[in-house]
Amino acid sequence: MALGNKSLSDLLNPISKQLEHDVVAEHVDLPEWEFVPWRVTDGKSAAELVDMFASEAEKIRVQVKRCKRDELAACVASIVGEGVPETGEACTVVCASDERFATAGLYDALAAEEKVSDVTVWDEAKGQANVDAAYVATYGVTYASAGIAETGTVVQPTSPACGRAVSLLPLVHIAVVDAATIEPTMLTVMKAYADADGKLPSQICFISGPSATADIELVRVEGVHGPMYVRYVVVE
């Protein structure tokens, strides 16, 4: 039988046989675990989790800024106002369409920066034009749904107001995250998604610093599959 014509049963039957099952099970019951491993986040307060999140993020080459809610626009604008990293040249920005950004006055603050030549706010109605703008943008600004203290990770789901291109295509990704949404571990985030009613986003990115690979002779290369630089803005 040609490889392209194999069915799911062709794949699963040999595995089932090795597991000494007569047939492929139609349903698998989740085991009830009695042992719960200790986590470095156990017993930490909300403030301590925020500190851990910032500390772990810096270990993976993420620059972290912390601000109050009324300082959000100025904080993000100060990052973008530096222009293209390392050269300081004029830059362009693509942002998620988010009511919290609008309320903070972020879009106007970005447009007012001298080194910003263009600001694009994601608009589902514009389709491919959004992706084209993200492809050439220096900065992509998103509002993460959560942070993970244990690993310094931000959780970035896609939505009609924030396509995946905003966090994946620009040279620099700026992720804004509310301190109140920082969870201890990935398990707590995944459990929240598992318990949630309704349809999941088409994609949920767990972003832990700049895109990087060390496939070739263990030499770390950044920016291969995504942003070369990542900045977190923690709103407290």
Buried (B, 14 or more C-beta within 10 A) or exposed (E): EEEEEEEEEEEBBEEBEEEEEEEBEEEEEEEEEEEEEEBEBEEBEEEEBBBBBBEBBBEBBBBBBBBEEEBBBBBBBBBBBBBBBEEEEBBBBBBBBBEBBEEBBBBEBBEEBEBBBBBBBBEEEEEEEBBBBBEEBBBBBBBBBBBBBBBBBBBBBBBEBBBBBBBBBBBBBBBBBBBEBBBBBBEBBBEEBEEEEEEEBEEBBBBBBBBBEEEEEEEEEBBEEBBBBBBBBBBE
